[in-house]
Protein backbone atom coordinates (compact mmCIF):
# COMPACT_ATOMS: atom_id res chain seq x y z
CA UNK A 1 0.00 0.00 0.00
CA UNK A 2 1.38 3.40 -1.04
CA UNK A 3 0.06 6.94 -1.11
CA UNK A 4 -1.02 8.54 -4.39
CA UNK A 5 0.34 11.87 -5.63
CA UNK A 6 -1.06 13.02 -8.98
CA UNK A 7 -0.73 16.35 -10.78
CA UNK A 8 -2.34 17.69 -13.95
CA UNK A 9 -2.71 20.96 -15.86
CA UNK A 10 -6.11 21.29 -17.48
CA UNK A 11 -7.62 24.39 -19.13
CA UNK A 12 -5.89 26.94 -16.97
CA UNK A 13 -6.05 25.04 -13.66
CA UNK A 14 -3.20 23.14 -11.98
CA UNK A 15 -4.43 20.12 -10.02
CA UNK A 16 -2.58 18.38 -7.19
CA UNK A 17 -4.23 15.33 -5.63
CA UNK A 18 -2.93 13.29 -2.69
CA UNK A 19 -4.68 10.14 -1.45
CA UNK A 20 -3.59 8.31 1.70
CA UNK A 21 -3.48 4.96 -0.15
CA UNK A 22 -3.70 3.52 -3.65
CA UNK A 23 -5.36 0.28 -2.52
CA UNK A 24 -8.91 1.00 -1.38
CA UNK A 25 -11.00 -1.06 1.03
CA UNK A 26 -14.67 -1.73 0.17
CA UNK A 27 -17.11 0.00 2.52
CA UNK A 28 -14.44 2.34 3.92
CA UNK A 29 -13.64 6.02 3.38
CA UNK A 30 -10.40 7.03 1.69
CA UNK A 31 -8.93 10.33 2.82
CA UNK A 32 -7.26 12.79 0.49
CA UNK A 33 -6.23 16.36 -0.16
CA UNK A 34 -6.88 18.37 -3.34
CA UNK A 35 -5.21 21.63 -4.35
CA UNK A 36 -6.37 23.79 -7.26
CA UNK A 37 -4.18 26.62 -8.58
CA UNK A 38 -5.98 28.94 -11.00
CA UNK A 39 -4.02 30.49 -13.89
CA UNK A 40 -7.12 32.33 -15.14
CA UNK A 41 -10.50 33.54 -13.93
CA UNK A 42 -13.00 30.70 -13.59
CA UNK A 43 -16.75 30.58 -12.93
CA UNK A 44 -17.36 27.05 -11.65
CA UNK A 45 -20.73 25.36 -11.28
CA UNK A 46 -19.31 22.70 -8.98
CA UNK A 47 -16.61 20.09 -8.39
CA UNK A 48 -17.48 16.37 -8.47
CA UNK A 49 -15.11 13.49 -7.74
CA UNK A 50 -16.18 9.96 -8.64
CA UNK A 51 -14.80 6.47 -8.23
CA UNK A 52 -15.46 4.69 -11.51
CA UNK A 53 -15.29 0.95 -12.19
CA UNK A 54 -14.96 -0.26 -15.80
CA UNK A 55 -15.44 -3.89 -16.79
CA UNK A 56 -13.82 -5.38 -19.89
CA UNK A 57 -14.35 -8.81 -21.42
CA UNK A 58 -13.48 -10.66 -24.62
CA UNK A 59 -15.46 -12.99 -26.87
CA UNK A 60 -15.23 -14.32 -30.40
CA UNK A 61 -17.40 -13.08 -33.24
CA UNK A 62 -18.02 -14.88 -36.52
CA UNK A 63 -18.63 -12.90 -39.71
CA UNK A 64 -18.62 -13.37 -43.48
CA UNK A 65 -16.61 -11.30 -45.95
CA UNK A 66 -17.69 -10.17 -49.41
CA UNK A 67 -16.59 -13.47 -50.96
CA UNK A 68 -18.72 -15.51 -48.57
CA UNK A 69 -15.79 -16.72 -46.48
CA UNK A 70 -16.40 -17.12 -42.76
CA UNK A 71 -13.93 -15.63 -40.29
CA UNK A 72 -13.67 -15.47 -36.53
CA UNK A 73 -12.25 -12.49 -34.65
CA UNK A 74 -11.77 -11.56 -31.02
CA UNK A 75 -13.88 -8.65 -29.83
CA UNK A 76 -13.27 -6.68 -26.65
CA UNK A 77 -16.27 -5.13 -24.91
CA UNK A 78 -16.13 -2.41 -22.23
CA UNK A 79 -18.79 -1.06 -19.92
CA UNK A 80 -18.81 1.41 -17.07
CA UNK A 81 -20.03 -0.73 -14.21
CA UNK A 82 -20.11 1.66 -11.24
CA UNK A 83 -19.81 5.40 -10.78
CA UNK A 84 -19.86 6.75 -7.20
CA UNK A 85 -19.89 10.58 -7.44
CA UNK A 86 -19.31 12.93 -4.52
CA UNK A 87 -19.86 16.68 -4.85
CA UNK A 88 -17.02 18.28 -2.91
CA UNK A 89 -17.66 21.90 -3.88
CA UNK A 90 -20.63 23.93 -5.10
CA UNK A 91 -20.76 26.93 -7.42
CA UNK A 92 -17.91 29.40 -6.91
CA UNK A 93 -15.90 32.09 -8.70
CA UNK A 94 -12.10 32.02 -8.73
CA UNK A 95 -9.61 34.65 -9.88
CA UNK A 96 -6.29 34.26 -11.61
CA UNK A 97 -3.56 33.47 -9.06
CA UNK A 98 -6.05 32.09 -6.49
CA UNK A 99 -5.58 28.72 -4.75
CA UNK A 100 -8.25 26.46 -3.26
CA UNK A 101 -7.39 23.52 -1.00
CA UNK A 102 -9.92 20.84 -0.03
CA UNK A 103 -9.86 17.89 2.37
CA UNK A 104 -11.55 14.83 0.88
CA UNK A 105 -13.33 11.75 2.19
CA UNK A 106 -14.47 9.45 -0.58
CA UNK A 107 -16.64 6.37 0.06
CA UNK A 108 -15.65 3.08 -1.56
CA UNK A 109 -18.59 0.83 -2.61
CA UNK A 110 -19.13 -1.84 0.07
CA UNK A 111 -19.10 -4.79 -2.36
CA UNK A 112 -16.39 -3.55 -4.69
CA UNK A 113 -15.97 -5.31 -7.07
CA UNK A 114 -12.24 -5.75 -6.71
CA UNK A 115 -9.63 -4.87 -9.30
CA UNK A 116 -8.91 -7.75 -11.70
CA UNK A 117 -5.74 -7.73 -13.82
CA UNK A 118 -6.36 -10.23 -16.62
CA UNK A 119 -7.01 -10.13 -20.36
CA UNK A 120 -10.22 -12.00 -21.19
CA UNK A 121 -11.95 -10.46 -18.15
CA UNK A 122 -10.76 -7.29 -16.47
CA UNK A 123 -11.95 -4.75 -13.90
CA UNK A 124 -10.25 -1.37 -13.41
CA UNK A 125 -10.96 1.55 -11.08
CA UNK A 126 -10.26 5.23 -11.68
CA UNK A 127 -10.73 8.36 -9.63
CA UNK A 128 -12.29 10.98 -11.91
CA UNK A 129 -12.33 14.63 -10.72
CA UNK A 130 -14.24 17.18 -12.82
CA UNK A 131 -14.70 20.92 -12.35
CA UNK A 132 -17.77 22.08 -14.27
CA UNK A 133 -16.83 25.44 -15.80
CA UNK A 134 -19.49 27.80 -17.13
CA UNK A 135 -19.11 28.66 -20.81
CA UNK A 136 -15.75 26.89 -21.27
CA UNK A 137 -14.19 23.47 -21.33
CA UNK A 138 -14.39 21.61 -18.04
CA UNK A 139 -11.16 21.00 -16.16
CA UNK A 140 -10.26 17.68 -14.59
CA UNK A 141 -7.89 15.05 -13.34
CA UNK A 142 -7.89 11.24 -13.44
CA UNK A 143 -5.92 8.73 -11.38
CA UNK A 144 -5.91 4.92 -11.45
CA UNK A 145 -6.60 3.22 -8.11
CA UNK A 146 -7.11 -0.36 -6.92
CA UNK A 147 -10.05 -1.77 -4.97
CA UNK A 148 -9.20 -4.84 -2.91
CA UNK A 149 -11.02 -8.15 -2.39
CA UNK A 150 -11.29 -8.67 1.39
CA UNK A 151 -11.31 -12.04 3.07
CA UNK A 152 -14.64 -11.10 4.68
CA UNK A 153 -16.49 -10.84 1.36
CA UNK A 154 -15.28 -14.29 0.31
CA UNK A 155 -16.26 -15.87 3.62
CA UNK A 156 -19.66 -14.12 3.62
CA UNK A 157 -20.60 -15.72 0.30
CA UNK A 158 -20.79 -12.45 -1.62
CA UNK A 159 -18.61 -14.16 -4.23
CA UNK A 160 -19.48 -17.75 -5.02
CA UNK A 161 -16.53 -20.08 -4.53
CA UNK A 162 -16.20 -23.79 -5.12
CA UNK A 163 -17.23 -26.18 -2.36
CA UNK A 164 -13.89 -26.71 -0.61
CA UNK A 165 -12.10 -23.55 -1.78
CA UNK A 166 -12.10 -21.96 1.69
CA UNK A 167 -11.14 -25.10 3.62
CA UNK A 168 -7.62 -25.10 5.13
CA UNK A 169 -7.13 -28.68 3.90
CA UNK A 170 -8.72 -30.54 1.01
CA UNK A 171 -8.24 -33.99 -0.49
CA UNK A 172 -7.59 -35.08 -4.04
CA UNK A 173 -6.85 -38.33 -5.78
CA UNK A 174 -5.59 -39.54 -9.12
CA UNK A 175 -4.39 -42.80 -10.64
CA UNK A 176 -2.18 -44.44 -8.04
CA UNK A 177 -2.02 -41.56 -5.54
CA UNK A 178 -4.06 -39.70 -2.95
CA UNK A 179 -3.17 -36.32 -1.46
CA UNK A 180 -4.25 -33.94 1.25
CA UNK A 181 -3.11 -30.37 0.60
CA UNK A 182 -3.16 -27.97 3.56
CA UNK A 183 -2.61 -24.24 3.00
CA UNK A 184 -2.29 -21.45 5.55
CA UNK A 185 -3.78 -18.89 5.40
CA UNK A 186 -6.88 -19.71 3.42
CA UNK A 187 -7.89 -17.79 1.43
CA UNK A 188 -4.47 -17.07 0.03
CA UNK A 189 -3.66 -13.39 -0.39
CA UNK A 190 -2.21 -11.52 -3.34
CA UNK A 191 1.39 -10.46 -2.64
CA UNK A 192 1.53 -12.33 0.69
CA UNK A 193 3.41 -15.41 1.97
CA UNK A 194 1.78 -18.75 2.76
CA UNK A 195 2.75 -22.13 4.15
CA UNK A 196 1.62 -25.57 3.09
CA UNK A 197 1.82 -29.25 3.83
CA UNK A 198 1.37 -32.04 1.31
CA UNK A 199 0.46 -35.48 2.60
CA UNK A 200 0.95 -37.88 -0.28
CA UNK A 201 -0.21 -41.49 -0.16
CA UNK A 202 1.19 -43.68 -2.94
CA UNK A 203 -0.59 -46.92 -3.77
CA UNK A 204 2.48 -48.25 -5.57
CA UNK A 205 6.05 -47.09 -6.22
CA UNK A 206 6.31 -44.43 -8.91
CA UNK A 207 9.45 -43.22 -10.69
CA UNK A 208 9.17 -39.44 -10.99
CA UNK A 209 11.15 -36.63 -12.58
CA UNK A 210 9.86 -34.28 -9.87
CA UNK A 211 6.92 -33.38 -7.65
CA UNK A 212 5.83 -29.88 -8.61
CA UNK A 213 3.24 -27.52 -7.15
CA UNK A 214 1.45 -24.84 -9.16
CA UNK A 215 -1.22 -22.27 -8.33
CA UNK A 216 -3.38 -21.62 -11.38
CA UNK A 217 -6.08 -19.00 -11.84
CA UNK A 218 -8.75 -19.67 -14.47
CA UNK A 219 -10.26 -16.47 -15.86
CA UNK A 220 -13.43 -16.69 -17.97
CA UNK A 221 -15.63 -14.27 -19.85
CA UNK A 222 -19.06 -15.65 -18.92
CA UNK A 223 -20.83 -14.61 -22.14
CA UNK A 224 -21.71 -16.40 -25.33
CA UNK A 225 -18.49 -17.35 -27.15
CA UNK A 226 -16.56 -15.86 -24.23
CA UNK A 227 -12.81 -16.48 -24.03
CA UNK A 228 -10.90 -17.96 -21.12
CA UNK A 229 -7.29 -18.03 -19.97
CA UNK A 230 -5.33 -19.89 -17.32
CA UNK A 231 -2.63 -17.96 -15.46
CA UNK A 232 0.00 -19.82 -13.44
CA UNK A 233 0.88 -17.42 -10.63
CA UNK A 234 3.20 -19.58 -8.50
CA UNK A 235 5.38 -22.65 -9.15
CA UNK A 236 7.62 -24.63 -6.78
CA UNK A 237 9.53 -27.90 -6.94
CA UNK A 238 8.60 -29.99 -3.90
CA UNK A 239 10.79 -33.03 -4.63
CA UNK A 240 13.48 -33.96 -7.15
CA UNK A 241 13.88 -37.01 -9.41
CA UNK A 242 13.76 -40.53 -8.07
CA UNK A 243 11.47 -43.37 -7.11
CA UNK A 244 8.76 -42.53 -4.61
CA UNK A 245 7.94 -45.74 -2.72
CA UNK A 246 4.45 -46.85 -1.78
CA UNK A 247 3.18 -45.44 1.51
CA UNK A 248 2.65 -42.03 3.10
CA UNK A 249 4.99 -39.08 2.55
CA UNK A 250 4.79 -35.57 4.02
CA UNK A 251 6.30 -32.48 2.39
CA UNK A 252 6.19 -29.00 3.92
CA UNK A 253 6.67 -25.94 1.74
CA UNK A 254 6.47 -22.15 1.74
CA UNK A 255 5.69 -19.63 -0.94
CA UNK A 256 4.56 -16.12 -1.73
CA UNK A 257 1.99 -15.01 -4.28
CA UNK A 258 3.02 -12.28 -6.72
CA UNK A 259 1.35 -8.86 -6.25
CA UNK A 260 -0.72 -9.16 -9.43
CA UNK A 261 -4.46 -8.56 -8.84
CA UNK A 262 -5.97 -11.98 -9.55
CA UNK A 263 -8.46 -12.42 -6.70
CA UNK A 264 -11.41 -14.77 -6.67
CA UNK A 265 -14.10 -12.57 -8.16
CA UNK A 266 -17.48 -12.68 -9.90
CA UNK A 267 -18.43 -9.95 -12.39
CA UNK A 268 -21.50 -9.44 -14.61
CA UNK A 269 -19.50 -10.76 -17.60
CA UNK A 270 -16.65 -12.70 -16.04
CA UNK A 271 -15.26 -14.62 -13.10
CA UNK A 272 -12.12 -16.26 -11.75
CA UNK A 273 -11.50 -19.56 -9.98
CA UNK A 274 -8.20 -20.79 -8.55
CA UNK A 275 -6.77 -24.28 -8.11
CA UNK A 276 -3.67 -25.69 -6.46
CA UNK A 277 -2.06 -28.47 -8.52
CA UNK A 278 0.37 -31.09 -7.25
CA UNK A 279 1.94 -32.60 -10.37
CA UNK A 280 3.68 -35.98 -10.32
CA UNK A 281 5.93 -35.45 -13.34
CA UNK A 282 6.80 -38.66 -15.17
CA UNK A 283 9.04 -39.37 -18.15
CA UNK A 284 7.28 -40.34 -21.38
CA UNK A 285 3.90 -40.68 -19.65
CA UNK A 286 0.93 -38.59 -18.63
CA UNK A 287 1.60 -36.56 -15.48
CA UNK A 288 -0.98 -37.24 -12.75
CA UNK A 289 -2.41 -34.05 -11.22
CA UNK A 290 -3.72 -33.86 -7.66
CA UNK A 291 -5.93 -30.78 -7.61
CA UNK A 292 -7.73 -28.82 -4.91
CA UNK A 293 -9.78 -25.63 -5.19
CA UNK A 294 -8.59 -22.50 -3.39
CA UNK A 295 -9.77 -18.91 -3.00
CA UNK A 296 -7.65 -15.77 -3.32
CA UNK A 297 -8.21 -12.42 -1.64
CA UNK A 298 -6.24 -9.20 -2.15
CA UNK A 299 -6.29 -7.99 1.46
CA UNK A 300 -6.60 -9.43 4.96
CA UNK A 301 -7.46 -6.04 6.51
CA UNK A 302 -11.19 -6.89 6.37
C-alpha positions in Angstrom: 0.0 0.0 0.0 1.4 3.4 -1.0 0.1 6.9 -1.1 -1.0 8.5 -4.4 0.3 11.9 -5.6 -1.1 13.0 -9.0 -0.7 16.3 -10.8 -2.3 17.7 -13.9 -2.7 21.0 -15.9 -6.1 21.3 -17.5 -7.6 24.4 -19.1 -5.9 26.9 -17.0 -6.0 25.0 -13.7 -3.2 23.1 -12.0 -4.4 20.1 -10.0 -2.6 18.4 -7.2 -4.2 15.3 -5.6 -2.9 13.3 -2.7 -4.7 10.1 -1.4 -3.6 8.3 1.7 -3.5 5.0 -0.1 -3.7 3.5 -3.6 -5.4 0.3 -2.5 -8.9 1.0 -1.4 -11.0 -1.1 1.0 -14.7 -1.7 0.2 -17.1 0.0 2.5 -14.4 2.3 3.9 -13.6 6.0 3.4 -10.4 7.0 1.7 -8.9 10.3 2.8 -7.3 12.8 0.5 -6.2 16.4 -0.2 -6.9 18.4 -3.3 -5.2 21.6 -4.4 -6.4 23.8 -7.3 -4.2 26.6 -8.6 -6.0 28.9 -11.0 -4.0 30.5 -13.9 -7.1 32.3 -15.1 -10.5 33.5 -13.9 -13.0 30.7 -13.6 -16.7 30.6 -12.9 -17.4 27.0 -11.6 -20.7 25.4 -11.3 -19.3 22.7 -9.0 -16.6 20.1 -8.4 -17.5 16.4 -8.5 -15.1 13.5 -7.7 -16.2 10.0 -8.6 -14.8 6.5 -8.2 -15.5 4.7 -11.5 -15.3 0.9 -12.2 -15.0 -0.3 -15.8 -15.4 -3.9 -16.8 -13.8 -5.4 -19.9 -14.4 -8.8 -21.4 -13.5 -10.7 -24.6 -15.5 -13.0 -26.9 -15.2 -14.3 -30.4 -17.4 -13.1 -33.2 -18.0 -14.9 -36.5 -18.6 -12.9 -39.7 -18.6 -13.4 -43.5 -16.6 -11.3 -45.9 -17.7 -10.2 -49.4 -16.6 -13.5 -51.0 -18.7 -15.5 -48.6 -15.8 -16.7 -46.5 -16.4 -17.1 -42.8 -13.9 -15.6 -40.3 -13.7 -15.5 -36.5 -12.2 -12.5 -34.7 -11.8 -11.6 -31.0 -13.9 -8.6 -29.8 -13.3 -6.7 -26.6 -16.3 -5.1 -24.9 -16.1 -2.4 -22.2 -18.8 -1.1 -19.9 -18.8 1.4 -17.1 -20.0 -0.7 -14.2 -20.1 1.7 -11.2 -19.8 5.4 -10.8 -19.9 6.8 -7.2 -19.9 10.6 -7.4 -19.3 12.9 -4.5 -19.9 16.7 -4.9 -17.0 18.3 -2.9 -17.7 21.9 -3.9 -20.6 23.9 -5.1 -20.8 26.9 -7.4 -17.9 29.4 -6.9 -15.9 32.1 -8.7 -12.1 32.0 -8.7 -9.6 34.6 -9.9 -6.3 34.3 -11.6 -3.6 33.5 -9.1 -6.0 32.1 -6.5 -5.6 28.7 -4.8 -8.2 26.5 -3.3 -7.4 23.5 -1.0 -9.9 20.8 0.0 -9.9 17.9 2.4 -11.5 14.8 0.9 -13.3 11.8 2.2 -14.5 9.4 -0.6 -16.6 6.4 0.1 -15.7 3.1 -1.6 -18.6 0.8 -2.6 -19.1 -1.8 0.1 -19.1 -4.8 -2.4 -16.4 -3.5 -4.7 -16.0 -5.3 -7.1 -12.2 -5.8 -6.7 -9.6 -4.9 -9.3 -8.9 -7.8 -11.7 -5.7 -7.7 -13.8 -6.4 -10.2 -16.6 -7.0 -10.1 -20.4 -10.2 -12.0 -21.2 -12.0 -10.5 -18.2 -10.8 -7.3 -16.5 -12.0 -4.8 -13.9 -10.3 -1.4 -13.4 -11.0 1.5 -11.1 -10.3 5.2 -11.7 -10.7 8.4 -9.6 -12.3 11.0 -11.9 -12.3 14.6 -10.7 -14.2 17.2 -12.8 -14.7 20.9 -12.4 -17.8 22.1 -14.3 -16.8 25.4 -15.8 -19.5 27.8 -17.1 -19.1 28.7 -20.8 -15.8 26.9 -21.3 -14.2 23.5 -21.3 -14.4 21.6 -18.0 -11.2 21.0 -16.2 -10.3 17.7 -14.6 -7.9 15.0 -13.3 -7.9 11.2 -13.4 -5.9 8.7 -11.4 -5.9 4.9 -11.4 -6.6 3.2 -8.1 -7.1 -0.4 -6.9 -10.0 -1.8 -5.0 -9.2 -4.8 -2.9 -11.0 -8.1 -2.4 -11.3 -8.7 1.4 -11.3 -12.0 3.1 -14.6 -11.1 4.7 -16.5 -10.8 1.4 -15.3 -14.3 0.3 -16.3 -15.9 3.6 -19.7 -14.1 3.6 -20.6 -15.7 0.3 -20.8 -12.4 -1.6 -18.6 -14.2 -4.2 -19.5 -17.8 -5.0 -16.5 -20.1 -4.5 -16.2 -23.8 -5.1 -17.2 -26.2 -2.4 -13.9 -26.7 -0.6 -12.1 -23.6 -1.8 -12.1 -22.0 1.7 -11.1 -25.1 3.6 -7.6 -25.1 5.1 -7.1 -28.7 3.9 -8.7 -30.5 1.0 -8.2 -34.0 -0.5 -7.6 -35.1 -4.0 -6.8 -38.3 -5.8 -5.6 -39.5 -9.1 -4.4 -42.8 -10.6 -2.2 -44.4 -8.0 -2.0 -41.6 -5.5 -4.1 -39.7 -3.0 -3.2 -36.3 -1.5 -4.3 -33.9 1.3 -3.1 -30.4 0.6 -3.2 -28.0 3.6 -2.6 -24.2 3.0 -2.3 -21.4 5.6 -3.8 -18.9 5.4 -6.9 -19.7 3.4 -7.9 -17.8 1.4 -4.5 -17.1 0.0 -3.7 -13.4 -0.4 -2.2 -11.5 -3.3 1.4 -10.5 -2.6 1.5 -12.3 0.7 3.4 -15.4 2.0 1.8 -18.7 2.8 2.7 -22.1 4.1 1.6 -25.6 3.1 1.8 -29.3 3.8 1.4 -32.0 1.3 0.5 -35.5 2.6 1.0 -37.9 -0.3 -0.2 -41.5 -0.2 1.2 -43.7 -2.9 -0.6 -46.9 -3.8 2.5 -48.3 -5.6 6.0 -47.1 -6.2 6.3 -44.4 -8.9 9.4 -43.2 -10.7 9.2 -39.4 -11.0 11.2 -36.6 -12.6 9.9 -34.3 -9.9 6.9 -33.4 -7.6 5.8 -29.9 -8.6 3.2 -27.5 -7.2 1.5 -24.8 -9.2 -1.2 -22.3 -8.3 -3.4 -21.6 -11.4 -6.1 -19.0 -11.8 -8.7 -19.7 -14.5 -10.3 -16.5 -15.9 -13.4 -16.7 -18.0 -15.6 -14.3 -19.8 -19.1 -15.6 -18.9 -20.8 -14.6 -22.1 -21.7 -16.4 -25.3 -18.5 -17.3 -27.2 -16.6 -15.9 -24.2 -12.8 -16.5 -24.0 -10.9 -18.0 -21.1 -7.3 -18.0 -20.0 -5.3 -19.9 -17.3 -2.6 -18.0 -15.5 0.0 -19.8 -13.4 0.9 -17.4 -10.6 3.2 -19.6 -8.5 5.4 -22.7 -9.1 7.6 -24.6 -6.8 9.5 -27.9 -6.9 8.6 -30.0 -3.9 10.8 -33.0 -4.6 13.5 -34.0 -7.2 13.9 -37.0 -9.4 13.8 -40.5 -8.1 11.5 -43.4 -7.1 8.8 -42.5 -4.6 7.9 -45.7 -2.7 4.5 -46.9 -1.8 3.2 -45.4 1.5 2.7 -42.0 3.1 5.0 -39.1 2.5 4.8 -35.6 4.0 6.3 -32.5 2.4 6.2 -29.0 3.9 6.7 -25.9 1.7 6.5 -22.1 1.7 5.7 -19.6 -0.9 4.6 -16.1 -1.7 2.0 -15.0 -4.3 3.0 -12.3 -6.7 1.3 -8.9 -6.2 -0.7 -9.2 -9.4 -4.5 -8.6 -8.8 -6.0 -12.0 -9.5 -8.5 -12.4 -6.7 -11.4 -14.8 -6.7 -14.1 -12.6 -8.2 -17.5 -12.7 -9.9 -18.4 -10.0 -12.4 -21.5 -9.4 -14.6 -19.5 -10.8 -17.6 -16.6 -12.7 -16.0 -15.3 -14.6 -13.1 -12.1 -16.3 -11.7 -11.5 -19.6 -10.0 -8.2 -20.8 -8.5 -6.8 -24.3 -8.1 -3.7 -25.7 -6.5 -2.1 -28.5 -8.5 0.4 -31.1 -7.2 1.9 -32.6 -10.4 3.7 -36.0 -10.3 5.9 -35.5 -13.3 6.8 -38.7 -15.2 9.0 -39.4 -18.2 7.3 -40.3 -21.4 3.9 -40.7 -19.7 0.9 -38.6 -18.6 1.6 -36.6 -15.5 -1.0 -37.2 -12.7 -2.4 -34.1 -11.2 -3.7 -33.9 -7.7 -5.9 -30.8 -7.6 -7.7 -28.8 -4.9 -9.8 -25.6 -5.2 -8.6 -22.5 -3.4 -9.8 -18.9 -3.0 -7.7 -15.8 -3.3 -8.2 -12.4 -1.6 -6.2 -9.2 -2.1 -6.3 -8.0 1.5 -6.6 -9.4 5.0 -7.5 -6.0 6.5 -11.2 -6.9 6.4 
